[in-house]
Amino acid sequence: MAGIPFVQIPGGIEETDMEGGPEEVVVHWAARKAGSVGELSKGRPVLGADTMVAMEDHLLGKPRDPGEASEMLGRLSGKWHSVFGGVALMWPERGLDFSFCEETRVKFRELTPDEIRAYVNTGEPLDKAGAYGIQGFGCVLVESIRGCYFNVMGLPVSRFVHEFRDRLLKGH
């Protein structure tokens, strides 16, 4: 993406509940993911990313089952929510270079129970924060978006590229 060659290596860490606001939580997990594969990177930078959905002080991670996915989608129906994307860049020999959190606001259309059931039956919501993937069938659930579309997909590409470029230009 953005013309940057990359290799995807799953972090293999188990995300558990932790205290803090969504901004801190997603940056924490992004850094943990990057750190967990650092030794495999052969001296290349490692990017970790994490996504979380929040609405009315409730954090919505990945649903445990179809019932929880339906519940999350019903809660999001007709309402605005925030998608938080945490990013951390590490160099194996130097440690953390930078991290940040990007917030994007998303509004769902009013969803009928049949629409929720049909979407959950696709299986798509089960591995997505907030129980939807805007890049897939979930795009039809969205009425409006304010901010970075790619953040909702899982990586705020534009901000990452600019932060990375700025670090390289400054010699970090």
Rosetta silent file (secondary structure, phi, psi, omega in degrees, C-alpha in Angstrom):
SEQUENCE: MAGIPFVQIPGGIEETDMEGGPEEVVVHWAARKAGSVGELSKGRPVLGADTMVAMEDHLLGKPRDPGEASEMLGRLSGKWHSVFGGVALMWPERGLDFSFCEETRVKFRELTPDEIRAYVNTGEPLDKAGAYGIQGFGCVLVESIRGCYFNVMGLPVSRFVHEFRDRLLKGH
SCORE:     score description
SCORE:     0.000 S_00000001
   1 L     0.000  143.198  179.619    0.000    0.000    0.000 S_00000001
   2 L    60.517   22.255  177.321    1.210    3.530   -0.786 S_00000001
   3 L    75.456   11.574 -179.762    4.049    2.008   -2.805 S_00000001
   4 L  -100.715  117.657  178.242    5.867    0.702    0.267 S_00000001
   5 L   -68.157  142.557 -179.312    6.919   -2.950   -0.022 S_00000001
   6 L  -151.961  161.514  172.730    6.080   -4.991    3.063 S_00000001
   7 L  -123.187  129.686  179.671    5.796   -8.491    4.451 S_00000001
   8 L   -91.680  125.490  177.857    2.912   -9.267    6.796 S_00000001
   9 L  -126.712  115.136  178.327    3.833  -11.330    9.864 S_00000001
  10 L   -59.963  139.039 -177.058    1.077  -12.050   12.414 S_00000001
  11 L   -70.873  -28.654  177.908    2.093  -10.913   15.884 S_00000001
  12 L    66.582   27.192  177.070    0.787  -13.978   17.658 S_00000001
  13 L  -106.427  151.119  177.702   -0.102  -12.140   20.855 S_00000001
  14 L   -95.170  119.281  179.090   -3.300  -12.592   22.790 S_00000001
  15 L   -82.233  125.420  178.356   -5.098   -9.306   23.318 S_00000001
  16 L  -117.801  168.070  177.863   -6.659   -9.114   26.752 S_00000001
  17 L   -63.565  144.427  174.949   -8.664   -6.403   28.448 S_00000001
  18 L  -146.222  157.268 -179.715   -6.649   -3.508   29.782 S_00000001
  19 L   -76.519  153.618  175.862   -7.350   -0.260   31.558 S_00000001
  20 L   121.394  167.504  177.314   -7.259    3.088   29.780 S_00000001
  21 L   -76.794  166.274 -177.637   -8.986    4.984   27.051 S_00000001
  22 H   -58.678  -33.014  179.816   -9.138    3.676   23.487 S_00000001
  23 H   -60.754  -45.248 -179.577   -6.277    5.955   22.417 S_00000001
  24 H   -72.042  -39.496 -176.483   -3.886    4.367   24.912 S_00000001
  25 H   -64.065  -47.125 -177.563   -5.167    0.825   24.414 S_00000001
  26 H   -67.809  -35.322  177.492   -4.731    0.724   20.618 S_00000001
  27 H   -68.680  -39.938  176.821   -1.234    2.238   20.787 S_00000001
  28 H   -57.435  -50.449 -177.060   -0.281   -0.273   23.513 S_00000001
  29 H   -69.899  -33.462  175.970   -1.422   -3.257   21.415 S_00000001
  30 H   -62.039  -44.067  179.407    0.167   -1.861   18.241 S_00000001
  31 H   -66.348  -40.033  177.729    3.513   -1.599   20.048 S_00000001
  32 H   -62.780  -42.417  178.949    3.143   -5.109   21.517 S_00000001
  33 H   -62.550  -45.741  179.307    2.406   -6.536   18.065 S_00000001
  34 H   -62.319  -44.673 -179.282    5.429   -4.798   16.541 S_00000001
  35 H   -64.286  -29.553 -176.415    7.668   -5.910   19.399 S_00000001
  36 H   -72.989  -18.322  179.835    6.523   -9.526   19.123 S_00000001
  37 H  -116.438    6.462 -176.769    7.907   -9.921   15.579 S_00000001
  38 H   -54.545  -40.969 -177.727   10.937   -7.612   15.828 S_00000001
  39 H   -69.700  -16.437  179.029   13.476  -10.435   15.893 S_00000001
  40 H   -88.425   -5.964 -169.369   12.069  -11.789   12.611 S_00000001
  41 L   -84.298   -8.505  177.730   12.494   -8.502   10.745 S_00000001
  42 L    54.141   46.209  176.012   16.209   -8.863    9.900 S_00000001
  43 L    82.458   -2.866  179.320   16.997   -5.243   10.742 S_00000001
  44 L   -88.838  157.059  178.297   14.038   -3.773    8.891 S_00000001
  45 L   -65.403  150.547 -179.954   11.452   -1.545   10.557 S_00000001
  46 E  -121.248  128.652  178.785    8.389   -3.262   12.007 S_00000001
  47 E  -105.658  127.070  173.012    4.939   -1.701   11.920 S_00000001
  48 E  -113.293  142.905  179.644    2.313   -2.754   14.438 S_00000001
  49 E  -141.065  148.393  176.794   -1.318   -1.675   14.148 S_00000001
  50 E  -145.935  150.554 -177.921   -4.471   -2.186   16.171 S_00000001
  51 E  -130.519  141.580  177.357   -8.061   -1.021   15.752 S_00000001
  52 E  -143.028  144.712  177.401  -10.832   -0.471   18.265 S_00000001
  53 E  -108.164  137.585  179.046  -14.378    0.830   17.971 S_00000001
  54 E  -134.150  138.996  175.724  -15.904    2.970   20.721 S_00000001
  55 E  -145.364  125.956  177.392  -19.405    4.295   21.203 S_00000001
  56 L    49.024   51.796  177.847  -20.760    6.132   24.228 S_00000001
  57 L    64.947   14.255  174.111  -17.837    5.064   26.454 S_00000001
  58 E  -108.538  129.538  176.419  -18.191    1.395   25.414 S_00000001
  59 E   -91.612  130.373 -179.167  -15.243   -0.274   23.708 S_00000001
  60 E  -115.473  103.774  176.719  -16.198   -2.736   21.006 S_00000001
  61 L   -86.665 -148.119  176.815  -13.467   -5.196   20.108 S_00000001
  62 L   -80.564  134.900  179.509  -13.905   -8.309   17.987 S_00000001
  63 L   -67.673  147.245  179.782  -17.129  -10.174   18.777 S_00000001
  64 L   -78.385  -26.388 -176.230  -16.762  -13.582   20.418 S_00000001
  65 L  -159.433  172.881 -179.047  -19.656  -15.115   18.489 S_00000001
  66 H   -58.864  -34.661  178.633  -22.509  -14.282   16.055 S_00000001
  67 H   -62.910  -44.096  178.405  -24.819  -13.266   18.909 S_00000001
  68 H   -67.995  -35.095  176.541  -22.360  -10.681   20.181 S_00000001
  69 H   -61.960  -44.814  178.471  -21.794   -9.454   16.608 S_00000001
  70 H   -61.565  -41.386  178.851  -25.554   -8.929   16.196 S_00000001
  71 H   -62.208  -45.658  179.205  -25.694   -7.086   19.514 S_00000001
  72 H   -61.385  -46.601 -178.470  -22.829   -4.756   18.518 S_00000001
  73 H   -63.957  -37.650  176.295  -24.365   -3.990   15.127 S_00000001
  74 H   -63.628  -37.871  178.313  -27.726   -3.272   16.761 S_00000001
  75 H   -67.184  -36.365 -178.536  -26.025   -0.857   19.151 S_00000001
  76 H   -79.232  -19.629 -175.579  -24.271    0.916   16.241 S_00000001
  77 L   -53.741  123.674  176.160  -27.438    1.122   14.109 S_00000001
  78 L    74.012    7.875 -173.376  -28.347    4.726   13.253 S_00000001
  79 L  -125.782  160.618  172.096  -25.576    6.176   15.430 S_00000001
  80 E   -83.775  146.938  172.419  -22.147    7.780   15.248 S_00000001
  81 E  -147.133  170.910  179.727  -19.164    5.956   16.708 S_00000001
  82 E  -112.874  140.052  171.784  -15.388    6.330   16.708 S_00000001
  83 E  -111.140  121.792 -179.896  -12.812    4.041   15.165 S_00000001
  84 E  -105.471  126.183  176.581   -9.403    4.328   16.826 S_00000001
  85 E  -112.884  119.492  176.669   -6.343    3.135   14.940 S_00000001
  86 E   -99.518  137.082 -178.616   -3.130    2.664   16.883 S_00000001
  87 E  -132.622  137.608  175.560    0.179    2.545   15.019 S_00000001
  88 E  -139.268  131.895  176.561    3.683    1.836   16.315 S_00000001
  89 E  -113.744  128.310  179.894    6.906    1.691   14.305 S_00000001
  90 E  -126.659  146.895  168.206    9.933   -0.083   15.771 S_00000001
  91 E  -108.569  127.873 -175.624   13.453   -0.723   14.593 S_00000001
  92 L   -51.601  -39.234 -176.809   14.748   -3.973   16.128 S_00000001
  93 L   -84.258  -15.431 -176.737   18.069   -2.421   17.163 S_00000001
  94 L  -115.401  -15.865 -176.479   16.605    0.894   18.427 S_00000001
  95 E    85.637 -154.185 -175.267   13.190    0.022   19.803 S_00000001
  96 E   -64.421  127.384  176.881   10.132    2.211   19.408 S_00000001
  97 E   -94.211  -52.916  175.687   10.591    4.989   16.862 S_00000001
  98 E  -157.229  160.139  175.127    7.120    6.501   16.961 S_00000001
  99 E  -148.925  155.173  177.119    3.513    5.721   17.756 S_00000001
 100 E  -159.984  167.561  175.361    0.223    7.517   17.357 S_00000001
 101 E  -124.607  134.702  177.059   -3.534    7.104   17.461 S_00000001
 102 E  -115.178  135.926  177.613   -5.886    8.226   14.693 S_00000001
 103 E  -113.934  133.939  175.210   -9.627    8.697   15.271 S_00000001
 104 E  -126.298  136.162  178.363  -12.255    8.460   12.538 S_00000001
 105 E   -96.809  135.863 -178.060  -15.969    9.081   13.101 S_00000001
 106 E  -133.158  137.745  174.564  -18.442    6.755   11.375 S_00000001
 107 E  -117.471  130.313  175.099  -22.242    6.830   11.259 S_00000001
 108 E   -87.671  151.861  168.685  -24.302    3.746   10.493 S_00000001
 109 L   -75.743  168.594  173.945  -27.648    3.853    8.769 S_00000001
 110 L   -67.979  126.139 -177.379  -30.641    2.471   10.611 S_00000001
 111 L  -107.626  138.332  175.279  -30.361   -1.294   10.276 S_00000001
 112 L   -84.490  158.765  175.782  -33.247   -3.744   10.302 S_00000001
 113 H   -56.499  -36.717  178.673  -32.968   -7.022   12.205 S_00000001
 114 H   -65.700  -38.510  177.880  -32.982   -8.847    8.841 S_00000001
 115 H   -65.139  -42.981  179.011  -30.055   -6.738    7.571 S_00000001
 116 H   -62.164  -47.337 -179.324  -28.077   -7.433   10.733 S_00000001
 117 H   -60.614  -44.942 -179.731  -28.807  -11.164   10.529 S_00000001
 118 H   -62.503  -41.803 -179.766  -27.855  -11.328    6.830 S_00000001
 119 H   -67.442  -44.780  178.918  -24.587   -9.496    7.443 S_00000001
 120 H   -60.592  -37.696 -179.931  -23.661  -11.626   10.451 S_00000001
 121 H   -65.705  -16.111  175.057  -24.403  -14.754    8.385 S_00000001
 122 L   -71.636  -19.561 -177.305  -21.655  -13.739    5.928 S_00000001
 123 L    85.070  -13.201 -176.451  -19.149  -14.415    8.723 S_00000001
 124 H   -59.147  -39.253 -174.975  -17.369  -11.142    7.976 S_00000001
 125 H   -69.578  -15.414 -168.420  -18.090   -9.435   11.327 S_00000001
 126 H   -72.068  -17.960  177.592  -16.547  -12.152   13.476 S_00000001
 127 H  -120.536   27.405 -177.405  -12.915  -11.039   13.138 S_00000001
 128 L  -123.350  136.551  173.539  -13.490   -7.290   12.982 S_00000001
 129 H   -59.819  132.582 -178.912  -13.439   -4.683   15.740 S_00000001
 130 H    76.996    1.759  176.105  -16.986   -3.387   16.143 S_00000001
 131 H    69.287   27.411  173.154  -18.291   -6.362   14.129 S_00000001
 132 L  -151.526  153.380  175.238  -17.959   -4.788   10.690 S_00000001
 133 L  -121.858  111.120 -176.882  -15.507   -4.382    7.857 S_00000001
 134 L   -65.022  -23.302 -178.007  -15.993   -1.210    5.823 S_00000001
 135 L   -82.805   -6.074 -178.873  -13.869   -2.693    3.020 S_00000001
 136 L  -119.196 -142.306  179.224  -16.260   -5.636    2.557 S_00000001
 137 H   -59.564  -24.931 -178.942  -19.997   -6.212    2.787 S_00000001
 138 H   -63.853  -13.113  179.894  -20.022   -3.855    5.784 S_00000001
 139 H   -59.987  -28.939 -177.976  -19.698   -0.858    3.464 S_00000001
 140 H   -76.400   -9.737  178.333  -23.485   -0.858    2.993 S_00000001
 141 H   -81.665  -20.799 -170.816  -23.997   -0.297    6.732 S_00000001
 142 E   -88.914  130.092  176.139  -22.211    3.064    6.663 S_00000001
 143 E   -96.059  -38.832 -174.810  -24.092    6.309    6.081 S_00000001
 144 E  -153.901  154.504  178.944  -21.296    8.808    6.676 S_00000001
 145 E  -141.790  138.191  175.787  -17.620    9.011    7.590 S_00000001
 146 E  -125.106  110.278 -179.562  -15.479   11.854    8.976 S_00000001
 147 L   121.575 -156.294 -172.177  -11.769   11.271    8.795 S_00000001
 148 L   -82.072  114.957  176.711   -9.504    8.636    7.313 S_00000001
 149 H   -58.695  -42.942 -177.209  -11.292    5.803    5.496 S_00000001
 150 H   -65.949  -25.379  173.705   -8.141    3.670    5.643 S_00000001
 151 H   -62.608  -40.663  179.338   -8.090    4.030    9.434 S_00000001
 152 H   -66.349  -31.057  176.283  -11.460    2.269    9.521 S_00000001
 153 H   -72.918  -23.161  177.565   -9.924   -0.486    7.361 S_00000001
 154 L   134.681   -9.683  178.820   -7.124   -0.930    9.897 S_00000001
 155 L  -153.399  116.017  177.387   -4.239    1.415    9.029 S_00000001
 156 L   -72.683   82.983 -169.244   -4.292    5.227    8.694 S_00000001
 157 H   -57.440  -49.501 -175.202   -2.021    5.088    5.643 S_00000001
 158 H   -59.599  -49.466 -179.278   -1.662    8.802    4.899 S_00000001
 159 H   -64.111  -41.354  178.858   -0.678    9.784    8.429 S_00000001
 160 H   -59.390  -48.123 -178.015    1.681    6.809    8.745 S_00000001
 161 H   -60.565  -42.495 -179.940    3.471    7.644    5.481 S_00000001
 162 H   -67.137  -41.355  177.850    3.856   11.299    6.488 S_00000001
 163 H   -63.496  -44.492 -179.020    5.131   10.429    9.984 S_00000001
 164 H   -64.064  -46.447  179.136    7.570    7.862    8.553 S_00000001
 165 H   -60.209  -44.736  179.684    8.808   10.243    5.848 S_00000001
 166 H   -59.914  -39.889  178.425    9.315   13.034    8.385 S_00000001
 167 H   -65.267  -42.982 -179.925   11.425   10.712   10.573 S_00000001
 168 H   -64.134  -40.600 -179.798   13.553    9.617    7.616 S_00000001
 169 H   -67.015  -29.803  179.072   14.125   13.218    6.523 S_00000001
 170 L   -86.774   -0.458  177.471   15.206   14.145   10.058 S_00000001
 171 L    78.770   23.227  179.713   17.639   11.225   10.128 S_00000001
 172 L   -87.049    0.000    0.000   15.881    9.200   12.857 S_00000001
